[in-house]
Amino acid sequence: MSRRRLALIGAGAIGRMHVERARSHAQCAIVAIADPSPQAESFARDQGLRWFADYRSMLDDVRPEGAIVATPNATHADVGLDCIARGVPVLMEKPVADTVEQARQLNDAALGARVPLLVGHHRRHNPILRRARDIVQSGRLGKPVTATALATFYKPDAYFDIEWRRRQGGGPVLINLIHDIDMMRFLLGDIVDVQALTSNAVRGFEVEDTAAVILRFANGALGTLAVSDCAASPWNWDLAAGEAAHYPRQQVNTHFVSGTDASLTLPQLDVWEYRGGKGWHEPLTHERTTPHSGDPYAEQLRHFAAVIAGAETPVCSGEDAARTLAATFAVHRAAAAGARVAPAL
């Protein structure tokens, strides 16, 4: 089967990662890059790919079968709409848009034009998370009661040399915690209430460096999340799940889901449950599942090719991504109001 011809719009770090994964991919090939920077032009030439300063010109000239959009968040809606208007399926990097309103506009346009829109919440393609979802949905945990996620890590000082990372919107809630919120939604369903506190007490920048969050899910379960980019800690998905070789992997769990019949930890996929009598005086049985390893970015490309072909529906649709974005924005709204808020959809 021939490989799907894809175009990349935006050749920053995440865009270059897509080029790397596609280089030897069986279902996809990136054939052109659109990014006006001299660094992007040089990168495209080094990779043997066609380069365009303007993405619209590239779409009209190359006529790709799909486009990966990895541009700054504020441009996602406009770029996505231009792709959809040309009938080009889109893999949009997270967040789907800069605002929930833009996310809705983008999703409505895709649905109206019947052009596939897949959003790059790549953790959904990790076999660990998919196995965890299977366990939860099987009913083995019973009724979900609580969920806890830790996203605590230390970003080096040089990371903040870029000014926007010191400003509102550049902090760990919208950049990092959005992944964990999406994981929680993927496992437990929609979030209906959010409470939160944020702090910038360590670095003193305009943006937060730490946040603590309480969630209420539609199924009645409660969740707690902690995120900090100034914590010397191994307890975060990037270090624990082994998705990227440039992070030294730590053998720890970072996400915990408890139900009335059993509990589950991630990424090590430990299940704790009673096999005999049920109660805190009874022994618990510990079982570990080890799924086959897999690169979620490579699987995301495979899935995108299948979505383009109409063989699969998006694992993360525009509607789904809009709900994750709304829940993430609700963290800042709740912290500012000092009150419980509902995600604004």
Stockholm file with secondary structure:
# STOCKHOLM 1.0

chainA/1-345         MSRRRLALIGAGAIGRMHVERARSHAQCAIVAIADPSPQAESFARDQGLRWFADYRSMLDDVRPEGAIVATPNATHADVGLDCIARGVPVLMEKPVADTVEQARQLNDAALGARVPLLVGHHRRHNPILRRARDIVQSGRLGKPVTATALATFYKPDAYFDIEWRRRQGGGPVLINLIHDIDMMRFLLGDIVDVQALTSNAVRGFEVEDTAAVILRFANGALGTLAVSDCAASPWNWDLAAGEAAHYPRQQVNTHFVSGTDASLTLPQLDVWEYRGGKGWHEPLTHERTTPHSGDPYAEQLRHFAAVIAGAETPVCSGEDAARTLAATFAVHRAAAAGARVAPAL
#=GR chainA/1-345 SS CCCEEEEEECCSHHHHHHHHHHHTCSSEEEEEEECCSHHHHHHHHHTTCEEESSHHHHHHHHCCSEEEECSCGGGHHHHHHHHHHTTCCEEEESSSCSSHHHHHHHHHHHHHHTCCEEEECGGGGCHHHHHHHHHHHTTTTCSEEEEEEEEECBCCGGGGGSGGGGSTTCSHIIIIIHHHHHHHHHHHCCEEEEEEEEECTTTCCSSCSEEEEEEEETTSCEEEEEEESBCCCCCSHHHHHCCCTTSCCCCCCCEEEEESSEEEEETTTEEEECSSSCSTTSCCEEEECCCCCCCHHHHHHHHHHHHHHTSSCCSSCHHHHHHHHHHHHHHHHHHHHTSCBCCCC
#=GC SS_cons         CCCEEEEEECCSHHHHHHHHHHHTCSSEEEEEEECCSHHHHHHHHHTTCEEESSHHHHHHHHCCSEEEECSCGGGHHHHHHHHHHTTCCEEEESSSCSSHHHHHHHHHHHHHHTCCEEEECGGGGCHHHHHHHHHHHTTTTCSEEEEEEEEECBCCGGGGGSGGGGSTTCSHIIIIIHHHHHHHHHHHCCEEEEEEEEECTTTCCSSCSEEEEEEEETTSCEEEEEEESBCCCCCSHHHHHCCCTTSCCCCCCCEEEEESSEEEEETTTEEEECSSSCSTTSCCEEEECCCCCCCHHHHHHHHHHHHHHTSSCCSSCHHHHHHHHHHHHHHHHHHHHTSCBCCCC
//
